[in-house]
């Protein structure tokens, strides 16, 4: 695994969201993801980075290039130490939004990726991990 296969970026400002989007696009291009898959990952990363900043008070995006047999994927984790999500089932309900993001919400983001995991509870922050396979 090369240094470019793993890394992290802080999410402390609007500019950091732009940097996160650019990093995801560059990695997806290097992995030869289709334009559609690149766009899905950039869109999902933008929504989750914004959530970490707006609702979590800032956080970090971590990335890993993952391999499963002949498949290659890009795994992103968005981690914050914010207040957490009080009602995870409501937050994962289609059509629900707290406003302010791209309007995708967590369910829309989940539809853009192959694997989606969320770990959150009041008082201990949120970690959302997504993976898209080539």
C-alpha positions as CSV (number, residue, x, y, z in Angstrom):
1,X,0.0,0.0,0.0
2,X,1.5,3.4,-1.0
3,X,1.2,6.6,1.0
4,X,-1.5,7.8,-1.4
5,X,-3.6,4.7,-0.6
6,X,-4.3,6.0,2.9
7,X,-4.6,9.4,4.5
8,X,-6.7,12.0,6.2
9,X,-7.8,15.6,6.0
10,X,-9.2,17.9,8.6
11,X,-12.8,19.3,8.2
12,X,-12.7,22.6,10.0
13,X,-13.9,25.1,7.4
14,X,-15.9,25.4,4.1
15,X,-12.5,25.4,2.3
16,X,-11.7,22.0,3.9
17,X,-14.9,20.6,2.3
18,X,-13.5,21.7,-1.1
19,X,-10.2,20.1,-0.3
20,X,-12.0,16.8,0.7
21,X,-14.0,16.8,-2.6
22,X,-10.8,17.4,-4.6
23,X,-8.9,14.6,-2.8
24,X,-11.8,12.1,-3.3
25,X,-12.0,13.0,-7.0
26,X,-8.2,12.6,-7.5
27,X,-8.1,9.2,-5.7
28,X,-11.1,7.9,-7.6
29,X,-9.5,9.0,-10.9
30,X,-6.3,7.3,-10.0
31,X,-8.3,4.1,-9.3
32,X,-9.9,4.5,-12.7
33,X,-13.4,4.8,-11.4
34,X,-15.9,5.7,-14.1
35,X,-17.0,9.3,-14.2
36,X,-20.4,8.3,-12.7
37,X,-18.7,6.5,-9.8
38,X,-16.3,9.5,-9.3
39,X,-19.3,11.8,-9.1
40,X,-21.2,9.6,-6.7
41,X,-18.2,9.5,-4.3
42,X,-17.5,13.2,-4.6
43,X,-21.2,14.0,-3.9
44,X,-21.4,11.6,-1.0
45,X,-18.1,13.0,0.5
46,X,-19.3,16.5,0.1
47,X,-22.5,15.8,2.0
48,X,-20.8,13.9,4.8
49,X,-18.0,16.4,5.1
50,X,-20.6,19.2,5.4
51,X,-22.5,17.2,8.1
52,X,-19.3,16.7,10.1
53,X,-18.6,20.5,9.9
54,X,-22.1,21.8,10.5
55,X,-23.6,19.3,12.9
56,X,-20.4,17.8,14.4
57,X,-18.5,21.1,14.9
58,X,-15.7,19.8,12.6
59,X,-14.0,16.5,12.2
60,X,-11.8,14.5,9.9
61,X,-12.1,12.6,6.7
62,X,-10.0,9.4,6.5
63,X,-9.5,7.4,3.3
64,X,-8.2,4.0,2.4
65,X,-7.9,2.2,-0.9
66,X,-9.2,-1.3,-0.2
67,X,-8.9,-4.5,-2.1
68,X,-11.1,-7.6,-2.0
69,X,-9.8,-10.2,-4.4
70,X,-9.8,-8.6,-7.9
71,X,-12.0,-5.7,-6.7
72,X,-10.6,-2.3,-5.7
73,X,-12.6,0.2,-3.7
74,X,-12.3,3.5,-2.0
75,X,-13.4,3.7,1.7
76,X,-14.0,7.0,3.4
77,X,-14.7,7.6,7.0
78,X,-16.1,10.9,8.3
79,X,-15.5,11.3,12.1
80,X,-16.5,14.1,14.4
81,X,-16.7,14.5,18.2
82,X,-20.0,16.5,18.0
83,X,-23.2,15.9,19.9
84,X,-24.0,12.7,18.0
85,X,-27.4,11.8,16.4
86,X,-30.2,11.6,18.9
87,X,-32.6,9.6,16.7
88,X,-30.6,7.5,14.2
89,X,-33.6,5.7,12.8
90,X,-35.2,9.1,12.0
91,X,-32.0,10.4,10.5
92,X,-32.0,7.3,8.2
93,X,-35.6,7.8,7.1
94,X,-36.1,8.6,3.4
95,X,-37.1,12.3,2.9
96,X,-36.0,13.4,6.3
97,X,-33.6,16.3,6.4
98,X,-32.4,18.7,9.1
99,X,-31.7,21.3,6.3
100,X,-28.6,23.0,5.3
101,X,-26.9,20.3,3.3
102,X,-27.2,19.2,-0.3
103,X,-30.6,17.8,0.5
104,X,-29.4,14.2,0.2
105,X,-29.4,13.4,3.8
106,X,-27.9,10.2,5.1
107,X,-30.3,8.0,3.1
108,X,-29.4,9.7,-0.2
109,X,-25.7,9.4,0.6
110,X,-26.3,5.7,1.4
111,X,-27.8,5.2,-2.1
112,X,-24.7,6.6,-3.8
113,X,-22.3,4.0,-2.3
114,X,-22.0,0.2,-2.1
115,X,-21.3,0.0,1.7
116,X,-22.6,2.4,4.3
117,X,-22.0,2.2,8.1
118,X,-22.9,4.7,10.8
119,X,-22.0,4.8,14.4
120,X,-23.4,7.6,16.5
121,X,-24.9,8.3,19.9
122,X,-25.7,11.4,21.9
123,X,-22.6,12.8,23.5
124,X,-20.0,10.7,21.6
125,X,-20.0,12.0,18.1
126,X,-20.6,10.3,14.8
127,X,-18.6,8.1,12.4
128,X,-19.9,7.5,8.9
129,X,-18.0,5.0,6.8
130,X,-18.7,4.6,3.1
131,X,-17.2,2.4,0.4
132,X,-17.6,2.4,-3.4
133,X,-16.2,-0.6,-5.3
134,X,-14.9,-0.4,-8.8
